[in-house]
Structure formats: C-alpha cells, structure tokens
C-alpha cells in the first residue's frame, strides 16, 4: 500500500471518527490490537471491560498482512492502539499519520529488550518475544499499565486479572523448564526463525528454514546446509507451522527421512483453532509436547 494512499485513507478515518464520537458510548474504552498475541493479552487483562478489535483476522499471517480501509477506520476511532511494532509492515506509516490524533499508541517493541536476528540473510531485531512465557509476563505488565492509563476507573480489575494471567504464565514457564530439562537433542529445525527467545530461555537452539519473516525465501545453499545439518545431527522431526505453506519443511523431512510436526509461532490462530476454543496456553502446551518429541526428552 503506497504511503500517500495510506495517509489519505487514515485522514478520512480520523475525520469520520471525530464526527461520530459524540454518539459513541463512553462506558468502555476502545482498544485495537494488531494481531493475536496482543489480542490475547488485552482480552485476559480487560475481559469485557473494553471494546476490543483485532486487525489481522484468524487464519491470516501478520508479517505480510495489508490494512484495509475498514482497518484504518477502526484504528482511527480507537482510544488505545497496541502493536508489536516490528511484525506489522505498515506500522511506521500509520504511526506518522496518527501523530496529531487522540489515539494512544503502545509500541511493545520499544518497551522490551530485543534480540538481534541470528540470520545473516535477514538481519534486524527479532520481534517474537511472546513465545517466551517470562517475556509474555513482562508484556502483560506493559499492556496493563496502558489500559489503566486509558481507564483508571477500572485499575483494580485490570490489576487483578493481570495477577491471574501472570500466575498462569509462571506455571507455563515451569512446565517448559521441567519438560525440556533432560533431552537428548538440543537443536530443532523449524519453519521460520521465531523461537530464539524460547530457545534462549530453555537452553535449546532453533535452526530455521526461513528468516524472521516466514515468507523470506531461503537460498539453495541454506537448504543444502539444513539437509546436511539434519542428517549429521540425526534430526527426526522437521517443524512446520499452520499459517504458512509446509512445502519446504516437508521437502527437507522427506530428504532426511524425518517426520513433520507443528511448532506454532502463535502469530495467529486458524479458524479451526478458534472454533475449538484453543488459545495461547493450549497452543504453547502443544508446542511443548512436540518439542519434547523432537528433542527426545524424558
């Protein structure tokens, strides 16, 4: 989407929002989350005390999602807009055009200490902090504070819900520590480089087919190196993910005689997962079980 077109659409959305503000209820603040992990945090902390919209729909991949005019209208009419800041390719343009608006923007990537990409083919900061339960807990505190700033009347509710959420994240962290403490393997081959934070936390190492973005095409040499690595290290599982094509993972698995399993980077849920009532915690537990299989853990 061209910058000038994006700017004009957002300007129109802000004008329409200003015209309609007087007719909107002020009982609940309106919050926009860019994609699923942020939606999950807001939902857990605020419950039904906010009007919550998520830009990237279920089943869509956020790294290459393009905003629609409706999305711009949703952002323009919100009171709090929360983004990762790196996953969203359109964010910098939107941010510039919101400078004089009444929307409070929370850019989580500016609030966290981020790792550098380990992939020389795709350098930059790694945005995938939510896959580390400890860092997800830190994000919960940041989101809580933003919600309290926007709606101080419900601070007690937001505080209590955050405590409950952080207790669950503490248990998830304990599950991962226990589950990955005694494993024969330490390296796992995954679809894209989303698991550096998780790996750093629990002493395991990702070997990724693609870079920080799942649509980054690996070179022929990199694919050959991955096949050699998998053979030399007796890798028995090649991971793929549910929102992008499994073709490369399946090709490598066939080449080395490995099976394929899902390792979900939780950038979004599929329609089927949502219908089944899955969420961040259930998917992270599934990831743990699949990692234990791949790494041959006791």
Residue, then its C-alpha position, 0 to 999 in steps of 0.5 A: x500500500x503506497x504511503x500517500x494512499x495510506x495517509x489519505x485513507x487514515x485522514x478520512x478515518x480520523x475525520x469520520x471518527x471525530x464526527x461520530x464520537x459524540x454518539x459513541x458510548x463512553x462506558x468502555x474504552x476502545x482498544x485495537x490490537x494488531x494481531x493475536x498475541x496482543x489480542x490475547x493479552x488485552x482480552x485476559x487483562x480487560x475481559x469485557x471491560x473494553x471494546x476490543x478489535x483485532x486487525x489481522x483476522x484468524x487464519x491470516x499471517x501478520x508479517x505480510x498482512x495489508x490494512x484495509x480501509x475498514x482497518x484504518x477506520x477502526x484504528x482511527x476511532x480507537x482510544x488505545x492502539x497496541x502493536x508489536x511494532x516490528x511484525x506489522x509492515x505498515x506500522x511506521x506509516x500509520x504511526x506518522x499519520x496518527x501523530x496529531x490524533x487522540x489515539x494512544x499508541x503502545x509500541x511493545x517493541x520499544x518497551x522490551x529488550x530485543x534480540x538481534x536476528x541470528x540470520x545473516x540473510x535477514x538481519x534486524x531485531x527479532x520481534x517474537x518475544x511472546x513465545x517466551x512465557x517470562x517475556x509474555x509476563x513482562x508484556x502483560x505488565x506493559x499492556x496493563x499499565x496502558x489500559x489503566x492509563x486509558x481507564x483508571x476507573x477500572x485499575x483494580x480489575x485490570x490489576x487483578x486479572x493481570x495477577x491471574x494471567x501472570x500466575x498462569x504464565x509462571x506455571x507455563x514457564x515451569x512446565x517448559x523448564x521441567x519438560x525440556x530439562x533432560x533431552x537428548x537433542x538440543x537443536x530443532x529445525x523449524x519453519x521460520x526463525x521465531x523461537x530464539x527467545x524460547x530457545x534462549x530461555x530453555x537452553x535449546x537452539x532453533x535452526x530455521x528454514x526461513x528468516x524472521x519473516x516466514x515468507x523470506x525465501x531461503x537460498x539453495x545453499x541454506x537448504x543444502x546446509x539444513x539437509x546436511x545439518x539434519x542428517x549429521x545431527x540425526x534430526x527426526x522431526x522437521x517443524x512446520x507451522x499452520x499459517x504458512x505453506x509446509x512445502x519446504x519443511x516437508x521437502x527437507x523431512x522427506x530428504x532426511x527421512x524425518x517426520x513433520x510436526x507443528x511448532x506454532x509461532x502463535x502469530x495467529x490462530x486458524x479458524x479451526x483453532x478458534x472454533x475449538x476454543x484453543x488459545x495461547x496456553x493450549x497452543x504453547x502446551x502443544x508446542x511443548x509436547x512436540x518439542x519434547x518429541x523432537x528433542x527426545x526428552x524424558 
